[in-house]
């Protein structure tokens, strides 16, 4: 059974930091592109960050640039999202996702921003930033 399980969410004050983790199981994810998305009630799922299977390329939403860092450890089937300088508007459920077929180099930056590109999703972890 393929599973993605997120952890590390919680309540933090504005300006604080959190590190989200996602562990994958049930298949080998080392060749998958991985992404983080977030969602608030009544809104569509929003792209946050993504990373190529090798880890060599990272992509960020404008809202995450300079504050969030995505990384991965293929030996452990893990992907991380380090979030610094958190703001109340970062409050959301954060989801980890895996894309079995990493897009080619010409389209990867665009395609990994799309929720429909991903094949597997975790259940999400709540991040709440108090103002």
C-alpha positions as CSV (number, residue, x, y, z in Angstrom):
1,X,0.0,0.0,0.0
2,X,1.4,3.3,-1.1
3,X,1.4,5.9,1.6
4,X,2.7,9.4,2.2
5,X,2.6,10.6,5.8
6,X,3.2,14.2,6.8
7,X,4.3,15.3,10.2
8,X,5.7,18.4,11.9
9,X,2.8,20.7,11.8
10,X,1.5,22.6,14.8
11,X,0.9,26.0,16.3
12,X,3.6,28.6,16.0
13,X,3.8,32.3,16.5
14,X,4.3,34.7,13.7
15,X,7.9,34.9,12.7
16,X,8.6,31.4,14.0
17,X,9.7,28.2,12.2
18,X,8.5,24.7,11.5
19,X,9.9,21.8,9.7
20,X,7.5,19.5,7.9
21,X,8.5,16.0,7.1
22,X,6.9,13.5,4.7
23,X,7.8,9.8,4.7
24,X,6.9,7.6,1.7
25,X,6.3,3.9,1.8
26,X,4.9,1.2,-0.3
27,X,7.1,1.8,-3.3
28,X,10.4,3.5,-4.2
29,X,10.0,7.2,-4.4
30,X,13.6,8.0,-5.2
31,X,12.7,8.6,-8.9
32,X,9.6,10.7,-8.1
33,X,9.4,14.4,-8.1
34,X,7.9,15.6,-4.8
35,X,5.8,18.6,-3.9
36,X,4.2,20.4,-1.0
37,X,0.8,22.0,-1.3
38,X,-1.5,23.7,1.1
39,X,-5.1,24.3,1.5
40,X,-7.5,26.4,3.6
41,X,-11.2,25.9,3.9
42,X,-13.1,27.0,0.8
43,X,-10.0,27.5,-1.3
44,X,-8.3,25.4,-3.9
45,X,-5.1,23.5,-3.1
46,X,-2.2,25.8,-3.6
47,X,1.3,25.0,-4.7
48,X,4.1,25.7,-2.2
49,X,7.3,24.0,-3.3
50,X,8.5,21.1,-5.4
51,X,11.8,19.2,-5.9
52,X,13.1,17.1,-8.7
53,X,13.8,13.4,-8.1
54,X,17.6,14.0,-7.8
55,X,17.1,17.0,-5.5
56,X,19.0,19.2,-7.9
57,X,16.1,21.5,-8.8
58,X,13.7,23.2,-6.5
59,X,10.7,25.3,-7.3
60,X,8.8,27.7,-5.1
61,X,5.6,29.7,-5.1
62,X,6.3,33.4,-4.8
63,X,4.8,33.3,-1.3
64,X,7.4,30.8,-0.2
65,X,10.5,32.1,-1.9
66,X,13.2,33.2,0.6
67,X,11.3,31.7,3.5
68,X,10.8,28.0,2.8
69,X,13.2,25.4,1.7
70,X,12.3,22.0,0.3
71,X,14.8,19.1,0.5
72,X,14.8,15.3,0.2
73,X,16.7,12.3,1.4
74,X,16.1,9.5,-1.1
75,X,17.8,6.9,1.1
76,X,15.2,7.5,3.7
77,X,12.2,8.1,1.3
78,X,11.8,11.5,3.0
79,X,11.0,15.0,1.8
80,X,11.1,18.1,4.0
81,X,9.8,21.6,4.0
82,X,11.7,24.0,6.3
83,X,9.4,27.0,6.9
84,X,10.9,30.2,8.4
85,X,9.5,33.6,9.1
86,X,6.0,32.2,9.2
87,X,3.1,34.5,8.7
88,X,-0.6,34.1,9.7
89,X,-1.4,33.7,6.0
90,X,0.7,30.5,6.0
91,X,-2.0,28.9,8.1
92,X,-3.3,25.9,6.2
93,X,-3.3,22.1,5.9
94,X,0.0,21.2,4.2
95,X,0.1,18.2,1.9
96,X,2.9,16.1,0.5
97,X,2.6,14.7,-3.0
98,X,4.5,12.4,-5.3
99,X,4.8,12.5,-9.1
100,X,5.7,9.2,-10.6
101,X,6.6,10.7,-14.0
102,X,8.8,13.7,-13.5
103,X,8.2,16.2,-16.3
104,X,11.0,16.9,-18.8
105,X,13.4,19.7,-18.2
106,X,11.4,22.1,-20.4
107,X,8.1,21.8,-18.6
108,X,9.1,20.7,-15.1
109,X,8.8,24.2,-13.5
110,X,5.3,24.7,-14.8
111,X,4.0,21.1,-14.4
112,X,5.1,20.6,-10.8
113,X,2.9,23.5,-9.7
114,X,-0.2,21.7,-10.8
115,X,-2.0,19.4,-8.3
116,X,-3.2,17.2,-11.2
117,X,0.4,16.3,-12.0
118,X,0.8,14.3,-8.8
119,X,-0.1,10.6,-8.3
120,X,0.0,10.2,-4.6
121,X,-1.0,12.4,-1.7
122,X,-0.7,12.4,2.0
123,X,-3.5,13.2,4.5
124,X,-2.0,16.5,5.4
125,X,-0.7,18.2,8.5
126,X,-2.2,21.4,10.1
127,X,0.0,24.5,10.4
128,X,-1.4,27.3,12.4
129,X,0.5,30.6,12.7
130,X,-0.8,33.0,15.3
131,X,-0.5,36.7,14.8
